[in-house]
């Protein structure tokens, strides 16, 4: 009887030990566990993306240099994107949409088509991405502000004024532009047209030439218009590849120095043409400074600082800031006398 009781007690104790052991089996003692690793969050680095009409031409390369300089000084991340080789609206919109999906802090656009970007500007702004324009505007969009190197209409007036002086206020004048839907270029054309009305002896010929920011198309277009109007007096070119393309067309047709050329373009692309009187002059800005300034103004805005009319920016000059969000920096006139002063 005692043995039976003893065996019952022993069996019970054994079962109790098994039950108590099961929850802890296969688990390391708490004392042996190391401290839990805390998840380290990397600080967010601000990213501003510029989306140009196209990339890979001297003008846009200069713009990119200015952006990189400002980004380095500010300690931010910046990217310069755009369709390669040609001003392609569909490709530009796809790039903008990709950056919206990436959730960058700000997108700065030089639109190929000011109307086509409107829904994408709205989409970005609804997602908290700030959108600005520079070089070319989309005034009907929700963009916050537009940074320009000159009054878009006024610069066209300046071009025709200088050209009119060189052709004696009379003669046929051809207009060459980039893409037909670029807002800034169409405003430049508007300025040329308005300015030409001051000179009864000047006739603006048609069709207008569009080179789509391709110098070879500029050459071909200029040759075509020279053949149509053998008595052409001058070219008013409102985009960067137009001037050197026209200069090469004049040389190829033997009409250099006979047909006058004024326009927007880089001194580096036209230095020899200007010195040899193939191109009479340029009205432009430093595209590197334009994009440098834009990067700083956008970064300031993200920090809560707004641009003010008359503000002085070191290395740039005094800015004009209008109520409709247009910011204008000072430009320059480039001729034979000062072309060697510019390194862009």
C-alpha positions in Angstrom: 0.0 0.0 0.0 2.8 2.4 0.9 4.6 1.5 -2.3 1.5 2.2 -4.3 1.1 5.6 -2.7 4.8 6.3 -3.2 4.7 5.4 -6.9 1.6 7.6 -7.3 3.3 10.6 -5.7 6.4 10.1 -7.8 4.4 9.8 -11.0 2.5 13.0 -10.1 5.7 14.9 -9.4 7.2 13.7 -12.7 4.2 14.9 -14.7 4.3 18.2 -12.9 8.0 18.7 -13.8 7.2 17.9 -17.5 4.4 20.4 -17.6 6.5 23.1 -16.1 9.4 22.4 -18.5 7.4 22.5 -21.8 6.9 26.3 -22.1 10.6 27.0 -21.6 11.9 24.2 -23.8 14.0 25.4 -26.8 14.1 29.0 -25.4 17.3 30.7 -24.3 17.4 32.1 -20.8 16.5 35.8 -20.7 19.9 36.6 -19.2 21.6 35.3 -22.3 19.6 37.5 -24.7 21.5 40.6 -26.0 19.9 44.0 -26.1 17.4 44.6 -29.0 18.9 46.6 -31.9 17.1 49.9 -32.4 16.1 50.8 -36.0 18.2 53.8 -37.0 16.3 56.2 -39.3 18.5 58.1 -41.7 17.8 61.8 -41.8 15.8 62.8 -44.9 17.9 64.6 -47.4 15.9 67.2 -49.4 15.7 66.4 -53.1 14.9 69.0 -55.8 14.5 67.8 -59.4 14.8 69.9 -62.5 13.0 68.7 -65.7 14.2 70.5 -68.8 12.8 70.6 -72.3 15.7 68.3 -73.3 19.2 67.5 -72.1 22.6 67.3 -73.8 22.9 70.6 -75.6 25.3 73.4 -74.5 22.5 75.6 -73.0 21.0 72.8 -70.8 24.5 71.6 -69.8 25.2 75.1 -68.5 21.9 75.0 -66.6 22.9 71.8 -65.0 26.3 73.2 -63.9 24.5 76.0 -62.0 22.1 73.5 -60.3 25.0 71.3 -59.2 26.9 74.3 -57.8 23.9 75.5 -55.7 23.1 71.9 -54.5 26.6 71.5 -53.3 26.6 74.8 -51.4 23.2 74.0 -49.9 23.9 70.4 -49.0 20.9 69.1 -50.8 20.3 66.4 -53.4 19.4 67.7 -56.9 18.9 66.0 -60.3 18.7 67.4 -63.8 16.5 65.4 -66.1 14.9 65.8 -69.5 14.3 64.0 -72.8 17.6 63.2 -74.6 18.3 64.7 -78.1 15.0 66.4 -78.8 12.3 68.4 -77.1 9.7 65.6 -76.6 6.6 66.6 -74.7 5.4 63.1 -74.0 8.8 62.0 -72.7 9.0 65.1 -70.5 5.6 64.4 -69.0 6.6 60.8 -68.2 9.7 62.1 -66.4 7.6 64.5 -64.3 5.2 61.7 -63.5 8.0 59.4 -62.4 9.3 62.0 -60.1 5.8 62.4 -58.6 5.8 58.7 -57.9 9.3 58.9 -56.4 7.9 61.5 -53.9 10.7 64.1 -54.3 10.4 67.4 -52.3 10.2 69.8 -55.3 10.0 69.6 -59.1 11.1 72.6 -61.3 10.0 72.4 -64.9 10.8 74.1 -68.1 7.8 72.9 -70.1 7.9 71.9 -73.7 4.1 72.5 -73.7 2.7 74.8 -71.0 -0.8 73.3 -71.3 0.3 69.6 -71.3 2.0 69.9 -67.9 -1.0 71.4 -66.1 -2.6 68.1 -64.8 0.8 66.9 -63.6 1.6 70.1 -61.7 -1.8 69.7 -60.0 -1.1 66.0 -59.3 2.2 66.8 -57.7 0.9 69.7 -55.6 -2.0 67.5 -54.3 0.7 65.0 -53.1 2.6 67.7 -51.3 5.3 68.1 -53.8 6.0 71.7 -54.5 6.2 72.6 -58.2 7.9 75.6 -59.8 8.9 76.7 -63.3 12.1 78.2 -64.7 13.4 79.1 -68.1 9.9 78.6 -69.5 6.6 79.0 -67.7 3.2 77.3 -67.4 1.2 80.3 -66.1 -2.2 78.6 -66.1 -0.9 75.8 -63.8 -0.7 75.7 -60.1 3.1 76.3 -60.1 4.2 78.4 -57.1 6.6 80.8 -59.0 8.5 81.1 -62.3 12.1 82.2 -62.5 13.0 84.0 -65.7 16.1 85.6 -66.9 14.2 88.3 -68.7 10.7 89.5 -69.5 9.6 86.9 -72.1 7.9 89.5 -74.3 10.3 92.3 -73.6 13.3 90.2 -74.8 11.6 89.6 -78.2 11.1 93.4 -78.5 14.8 93.9 -77.7 15.8 91.4 -80.4 13.9 93.2 -83.1 15.0 96.6 -82.0 18.7 95.7 -82.4 18.0 93.8 -85.6 16.0 96.8 -87.0 19.0 99.1 -86.3 21.4 96.8 -88.2 19.1 96.5 -91.3 18.3 100.2 -91.4 14.7 99.8 -90.2 13.5 98.0 -93.4 13.5 94.6 -95.0 12.2 91.1 -94.7 12.8 89.3 -91.4 12.4 85.6 -90.6 11.7 84.4 -87.1 13.2 81.1 -85.8 12.1 79.4 -82.6 12.4 76.0 -80.9 9.2 74.1 -80.3 5.8 75.6 -81.3 4.2 74.9 -77.9 6.9 76.3 -75.6 5.3 79.2 -73.7 8.5 81.3 -73.2 9.4 81.0 -76.9 5.9 82.0 -78.0 6.2 85.0 -75.7 9.5 85.9 -77.3 7.9 85.6 -80.8 5.1 87.8 -79.6 7.7 90.4 -78.5 9.3 90.3 -81.9 5.9 90.8 -83.6 5.0 93.7 -81.3 8.4 95.4 -81.7 8.2 95.0 -85.5 5.1 97.2 -85.6 7.3 100.2 -84.7 9.1 99.8 -88.0 6.7 100.2 -91.0 9.6 99.1 -93.4 10.0 95.7 -91.7 8.0 92.7 -93.0 7.9 89.6 -90.9 7.8 86.6 -93.3 6.1 83.3 -93.0 6.2 80.5 -92.2 7.9 80.8 -88.8 10.8 78.3 -88.4 10.9 75.7 -85.7 14.1 73.8 -85.0 12.9 71.8 -82.0 16.2 72.7 -80.2 18.2 70.9 -82.9 20.9 72.8 -84.6 20.8 70.7 -87.8 17.1 71.5 -88.2 18.0 75.1 -87.6 20.4 75.0 -90.5 17.9 73.2 -92.8 15.1 75.7 -91.9 17.3 78.7 -92.4 18.5 77.5 -95.9 14.9 76.8 -96.9 13.7 80.3 -95.9 16.7 81.9 -97.6 15.8 80.1 -100.8 12.2 81.3 -100.5 13.2 84.9 -99.8 16.5 85.6 -101.6 16.2 89.3 -100.4 15.8 88.4 -96.8 17.4 91.1 -94.6 17.6 89.4 -91.2 16.8 86.6 -88.7 15.3 87.0 -85.3 16.2 83.8 -83.4 14.5 83.2 -80.1 16.1 79.9 -79.0 19.7 78.9 -78.4 20.4 76.5 -81.3 18.8 78.9 -83.8 21.6 81.4 -83.9 24.6 79.1 -84.6 22.4 77.1 -87.0 21.4 80.2 -88.9 25.1 81.3 -89.0 26.1 78.0 -90.5 23.3 78.3 -93.1 24.5 81.8 -94.1 28.0 80.5 -94.5 26.9 77.6 -96.6 24.8 79.8 -98.9 27.4 82.5 -99.1 25.2 85.1 -97.4 27.2 85.7 -94.3 27.4 89.5 -93.5 24.7 90.2 -96.0 21.9 88.9 -93.8 21.9 90.1 -90.2 21.3 87.9 -87.2 20.2 88.7 -83.6 18.9 86.3 -81.1 19.0 84.3 -77.8 22.0 82.0 -77.7 25.2 81.2 -75.8 28.4 83.2 -76.5 30.4 79.9 -76.4 28.3 78.7 -79.4 28.7 81.9 -81.4 32.0 83.5 -80.4 33.7 83.1 -83.8 30.5 83.9 -85.7 30.2 87.2 -83.7 33.9 88.0 -84.2 33.6 87.4 -87.9 30.4 89.4 -88.3 28.2 86.5 -89.2 26.2 87.0 -86.1 25.6 90.6 -85.0 24.6 90.1 -81.4 23.0 88.1 -78.7 20.6 89.0 -75.9 20.8 86.4 -73.1 21.5 85.6 -69.5 24.0 83.2 -67.9 22.0 79.9 -67.9 24.2 78.5 -65.1 23.4 81.6 -62.9 19.7 81.3 -63.8 19.5 77.7 -62.6 21.8 78.4 -59.6 19.4 81.2 -58.6 16.4 79.0 -59.1 17.8 76.2 -56.9 18.5 78.6 -54.1 15.0 80.3 -54.3 13.2 76.9 -54.4 15.3 75.7 -51.4 14.5 79.0 -49.5 10.8 78.5 -50.3 10.9 75.0 -48.8 12.5 76.5 -45.7 9.6 79.0 -45.5 11.4 82.0 -47.1 9.6 83.8 -49.9 11.3 85.9 -52.6 10.8 89.6 -52.4 10.8 92.3 -55.0 14.1 94.2 -55.2 16.0 91.6 -53.2 19.7 91.5 -53.9 21.3 88.1 -54.6 25.1 88.0 -54.5 26.6 87.3 -57.9 23.2 87.7 -59.6 22.0 91.2 -59.0 18.6 92.7 -58.0 15.5 90.7 -58.7 12.1 91.8 -59.9 9.3 89.8 -58.3 5.8 90.4 -59.5 2.5 89.6 -57.8 1.7 86.8 -60.3 4.8 84.9 -59.1 7.3 85.8 -61.9 10.8 86.4 -60.8 13.2 88.1 -63.2 17.0 88.3 -63.0 19.1 90.8 -64.9 20.2 89.8 -68.5 23.1 90.9 -70.8 23.7 92.1 -74.4 26.6 90.3 -76.1 28.4 91.8 -79.1 31.8 91.7 -80.6 33.1 94.2 -78.1 32.3 92.0 -75.0 31.9 88.4 -76.2 35.2 87.3 -74.7 34.1 88.4 -71.3 31.7 85.5 -71.0 32.7 81.9 -70.3 29.3 80.2 -70.8 
